[in-house]
Amino acid sequence: MAPNSWRYLVAFLGECHYTNIVPTRSLFLSCFRLSKGSGGYYLSARPSFRVSGAPSSNKGWKGCFFFVCRSEDWGFGLR
């Protein structure tokens, strides 16, 4: 997931924890929507729910990471 998505997820769980609200899937999905983009999956806030102070995007975040892939088996378990 994109970095903003992790922020939304952690903030949601933190807010639920500190306000003693049980974090359910239906509550989460009433606030956020999971979408698939060209670079993977991301969360976006629903129009009726906004997270103040959250950036609208982190364009260019992939330049800070490197990706490793291999067409054959790695030779060790990935679990």
WOQUI-V708676 format. One record per backbone hydrogen bond with DSSP energy under -0.5 kcal/mol. NH is the residue of the N-H (numbers start at 0). CO is the residue of the C=O. Records with the same first field share a line. If there is no record, write none. Layout:
# WOQUI-V708676
NH: CO  CO
This chain:
# WOQUI-V708676
1: 40
4: 1
5: 1
6: 2
7: 3
8: 4
9: 5
10: 6
11: 7
12: 8
13: 9
14: 10
15: 11
16: 12
17: 13
18: 14
19: 16
20: 15
22: 20
23: 21
27: 23
28: 24
29: 25
30: 26  27
31: 27
32: 43
34: 32  41
36: 34  39
39: 36
41: 34
43: 32
45: 30
48: 45
51: 49
53: 50
60: 57
62: 59
63: 60
64: 61
